Amino acid sequence: MDKNPIIKILEWYNEAKKSEINDPDAITLATVDDKGFPNIRTVLLRKIDNDSFVFFTNYNSQKGKEIEQNNKIAFSFHWKTLAKQIRIRGITEKENGTVADDYYNSRALGSRIGAWASKQSSILNNREELLDRIKLMENKFKSNPPRPDFWGGIRIRPLSIEFWKEGKYRLHERELWKRSNIDDDWSIKNLYP
Ligand SMILES: Cc1cc2nc3c(=O)[nH]c(=O)nc-3n(C[C@H](O)[C@H](O)[C@H](O)COP(=O)(O)O)c2cc1C
């Protein structure tokens, strides 16, 4: 048995890349607000490292503020073509150095300008307002916008990972990997479906 669950995640993810029509890296990400009310949304998981995962977003968005207040989050993959799900719970840290710069610089110019123009999750009075802000940022930065300091990565270090594989008669296979701290070894248990 591999002692790093990320090896198995990569196996499943690489399989999904071959069969999913689009966005095999789409995850459903859950955070909680200051009243303990959960919030979910889809984001793209852009990096899977040996010990952690990274997605990119606006730090001033709803999710950004919720993560700032509470760094415990959860997310899941669901690959319909594989009938597989992975659920992950973990703790976050900001990834706002060269990893974020490199990813930002790899994006299309329109997306880089868009990151500057969008006050993600704030009230937008009308579409014109956004289009005006895009023009403003295009004029300001021309073809070379730097990464905004309010936009970057969130790195997630996992504490719990459940692999779910569909079984006949709904008798699915569930394998739960857990550890109390990020430096601990993983324990592996199976769960009833
Ligand atoms: C397929 C898909 C991929 C998305 N990827 C991202 C992403 O990588 N980063 C992001 O900030 N929002 C992404 N979004 C938009 C989010 O779902 C969400 O609308 C936005 O981040 C605002 O969420 P918040 O108000 O909870 O902060 C994506 C939406 C979809 C449907």
The ligand as a Gaussian input file, in Angstrom:
#p B3LYP/6-31G(d) Opt

LIG

0 1
 C      -16.153000      25.094000     -13.821000
 C      -15.918000      26.299000     -12.944000
 C      -14.620000      26.652000     -12.603000
 C      -14.370000      27.747000     -11.778000
 N      -13.088000      28.015000     -11.411000
 C      -12.830000      29.028000     -10.541000
 C      -11.508000      29.230000     -10.040000
 O      -10.565000      28.482000     -10.346000
 N      -11.322000      30.271000      -9.189000
 C      -12.336000      31.088000      -8.798000
 O      -12.078000      32.018000      -8.021000
 N      -13.609000      30.894000      -9.230000
 C      -13.876000      29.884000     -10.087000
 N      -15.165000      29.665000     -10.513000
 C      -16.237000      30.564000     -10.042000
 C      -16.654000      30.149000      -8.623000
 O      -17.504000      29.008000      -8.678000
 C      -17.372000      31.271000      -7.864000
 O      -18.471000      31.749000      -8.604000
 C      -16.460000      32.462000      -7.567000
 O      -15.154000      32.046000      -7.226000
 C      -17.022000      33.312000      -6.435000
 O      -17.153000      32.503000      -5.284000
 P      -17.266000      33.133000      -3.807000
 O      -18.261000      34.260000      -3.896000
 O      -17.734000      32.022000      -2.929000
 O      -15.895000      33.620000      -3.425000
 C      -15.455000      28.548000     -11.318000
 C      -16.765000      28.181000     -11.658000
 C      -16.995000      27.080000     -12.432000
 C      -18.413000      26.676000     -12.739000

